[in-house]
Amino acid sequence: MSTFRRIGPRHLIGIILTAAVLLTGRAFTATPAVAATGIEAVFARPGQYATSSTTGSTYALFHPSNYAALGRKSPIITWGNGTDATPAAYSTLLNHFASHGFTVIATTSTNTASGNGIAAAANYLVAQASTPGSIFYENLDVTKIAAVGHSQGAAGATRAATNNPNLITTLMTFSLPDLKWAGTGAECPVVQDCLWDTAAVPQPTFLIGTYGPFDSSIAPPATEQAYFDRLPNGPAALGLISTSNFLPADHNSVMNTYNPGGFLGYSTAWLYARLFGDPTAAAAFTAGAAPELPTNWNWPGSKVK
């Protein structure tokens, strides 16, 4: 059995929303049908830049179409897919990041837990930034790189950050799985090759999870809280979302097939704060300064430090 095969998105299609609607509990108690406000709303809106995307055999790229329009160099986001998923499954999220001035490179691999491919993708763009004739030549800020991923890709992003502290400057994960889901696979001849430990992550980190029925097994809120507690350094944030686009949020809600809209605001704000140094975005997460995230009705149990 390959790494994380049991929690691939294809296994959940067609049943996740039905199960979520039938379940009741903390995350699914009726909440006001109110659109995002404050800092979350600012960054949930599409960015001002037109975007372009291409997909090759190894990488998919999502980036501003006209780098000159930015007026500054574009930071890099290196993305890891969940099990059996491809970058196309996350195009809403990844194009949203690109519309805000970030350059996203996503490995096309469907087995990403080792983190090696995620780090290699970042290094590819670093090289392209100094290659005359490349569209990325002198357009990228190679000192500002985020490792980001979903599910198995969240594990890989965590490993990429841990193993490449001089390359990756911030980490963001969507439903970082419980360690019980780790296994062997093409990139992981032994389980230890794909294990992760947030206690070893040196970068500022934003962990995003849900209260959904599938995440109750795959990436429970208690597990995300434990990962948050083990982070050795701040700034750090734990975001636990209840609903996305007014439907219950769950493990695959970040994907196009489901309801990714509720994830856009704070994830983009984190990238602005850590990669652009934006003070408005940072105010959502700044400990000791009345940060917005922990007081948001749709993100109960969220924390910052």
N, C-alpha and C positions, 0 to 999 in steps of 0.2 A: 504494500500500500504506500503510495507516495505521500510526501509531507502534506498534511492538512487536507487530504482528499475528502475527508468526511464533511468538511464545512464549506465546500465550494458553492458558489452562488447558483450553479445549475441545479443543485439538489434542493434549493429552496424556492425556485421560481414556481408560481402558481399556488403556493400554499402559505407564504409568509404573511400576506395581507389578511387572508381569511382568518388565520390563527390569531393574529394581532387584534383584529376587531372583536373576536369572540372572548378573548381574555379580559379580565378585569384586574384591578390592582392599582398600585401607586401611580405607575406611569400612564395608566389608561383612564384614570378618573377624568371626568369632563373638565376641560379647561376652556377659558374664554377664547372665542374665535377672533383673536386680535393679531394683527400683523406685527412683525418685528418692529421694534422701536429703538431709538438711541443708537449707540455705536454699532450694534448688530445690524440694524437696518441700513446704515450708511454703507457697510461693506457687503451686504447681501445684494445690493444693486449691481447690475453689470458695470464693468469698468468703461472708461472712455475710449479705449483703444480697440480698433479693428484687429481681428486675430486671423492667423493662418495655422493650418495643421497638415502634417504629412505623416505617413506611416510606412516604414520600411520593414525589412525582415527582422531587424534587431531592436529598433527604437521607434516610438511615435513621438512627435514633437508638436507642441502647442505653444505659440508665441505671438507677440505683437507683430502685425504685418509691417509696420513702419517704425523701426527703432528710432529714427530721428525724431519722431513725435514725442518720445518719452522725455527728452531733455536730460536724461541720466542713463547710466548703464542698468541693464536688467538683471536682477538676481535670478538664481537658478533654483528650480524645484526638481528633484529627482524622485520619481514615483514608483511604488511597488504595487502590483496587482494582487487581488485576492486569488485563491485557488481557482483554477479553470477560467479566470477572467482575463480579458485583454483591455488595453487602454481605451478602446472604443466604448466599453461599458461605463466608463467614468467621464465621458467627454463633456457632460454638463459642468461638472466640477472643474476639470482641467482647463476647459476653454474660459471658464469664469476667472480662474487665476491669470490666464494669459491676457484677458481683457483689462486686468488691473496692472499690467506691466511686467509680469513675471514670465520667465521662459521655462517651460515644463518639458522635461524629457522623461518618457516612461518606457521602461523595458517592456518588450512584448512577451516576455516569459510568463508562463502561468504557474511557475514554481519559483518563488522569490524569497523564501524564508532565510536563506543563508546571508542575504544582504549583499553578496558579491556583485550581482548584476546591477543593483541599485547604485552602488559606489562606482562601478565601471561606467555607468551612464553619466554620472556627474563628471567623472574624469574625461569622458568623451567631449562634453561641452566645454570644459576648461581648455582642452586642446584646440577645439574649434574657435574659441575666442581669440586665439593667437595665430590662426591660419588665414593668410591672405586669400581672398576669393570666397571664403565662407560667408554666408549671410550673418553669421554670429561674430565675425571678426570685429574686435574692439567694441562690441555691443553688450557684452556680458560682464557683470560684476562677479568675478570668480572668487571673491572673498566672502560672498554671501550666498550660501547654499543650504537649502532645507531638504532633509530626507523626510518623505511623506509616504504613507501607504495605508492600505485597507486589509484587515484580517491577516492572512498570511503575509501580505505585503507590509502590514504594520510591524510584524515581527522582523521582516527583512530590513525595514527602515531603521528599526531600533538597533539591529546588529550593524548596519552600515554606519550609523552614528557612533556607536560604541567603538568600532574598529577603525574609524577614520576621523579622529578628533581634529586633525589639521585640515580636513577637507569640508566636513559637514559642520555648519554653524548653528543649526536648530533642528529639532525633531518634532514632527506632528503625526499622530496615529489615529486611525479610525478603527475602533473595536479591536484593540490589541488582545489576542486570544489568551485564555488561560493556558498555562504551560502543559496541561494534560493533553492538548491537541498537537503538541510537537511530535514529529516522527521522522523517519528516514525518507530519502527521495533522491532524485538525480543529483541535486546539489549537496546532499547531506548523506553520505555513506553511513554515518553514525549520527545518532540523535544529537550528540553534543555539537555537531557542526551547525545545527539550526536552533539551539537554545538561546535565550535572551534573558537579560537581567537589567532592569531599569536602574538598579543601584550602581551600575557601571557606566551609565550615560552621563557624560560631562556637560552636554549642551542644554540650553533652555528648551523645555519640552512642554507640549500641549497634548494631553491624552483625551480623546473624545470617545464616549461610549453611549449606550442607550439602555433603556429599561425593557426592551422588547423580549418576547418569548424565546426567540432563538439566541439572542445575546445572554439570556439568563443561563444558558449552558456554555455558549462559546466564549463570551467576554462579559461576564457578570459585572454589575456595578461594584460589587465588593472586590472583585479582582482588579478592576481599574483603580479603585481607591488604594488597594495595596501597592500597585505599581507606582501610583503617585507618591505614596508615603515613602517609598524606597528611593525616589529620585534624590541624588545627593546635592544638587544645586538648583537655585532659582535663577531667573524667574521660571516658574512652572505653573501650569494650570491643569485642572481636571474639569472637563465639560461633559455633563450627563444630560442628554437631550430627551425630552418626552415625546414631542410630536414634530413632524416635518411636513410642511404643506398641509397642516391640520389633520394628518393621519398619524397613527402611532409609529414612532421611529423604532427601527430594529436593525439587525446586523447588516442587511444589504440596502438600507435606505439611502445610503450615499451614492448608490448606483443609479444610472439613468432609468432603469426599468421600474424603480420604486419612486422615492420622493426626496431627492437630494436637496431641494431648495432650503430646508431648514438648517442645513449644515454650512451654507455658503458664507454667512455673515461673520461668525466668530473665527472660522478657519482662515478666511481672508484677512481678518483683522490681526490675527496672530502673525501671519506672514508680513504684513505691513509693519507691525511693531518690531519684529526681530530682524527683517531683511532691509526695510527702508528706514527704521528708527523713527517711525511715525508716532508722535505723542498722543494723538487722538485715539488711534488704535490701541496703544499700550494701556490707556486708561480703562479698558475693559478687563485687564488682567493684573493691574499693579496692586500688589499686596499693601495693605495699610493706607490706601487712598480711596476707599469706597469704590472698589472695582465693580463694574456692571455685571459681569458674568455670574457671580454667586447670588445675585439678587434677581436674576431673570426668572419669571414664573415658569417658563418653558424649559429651564435648565436646573431643576431641583437637585440639590446635593453637590452642585459644582463648587470647586474650591480653587484658590490661588495661593501661591507662596513665593 
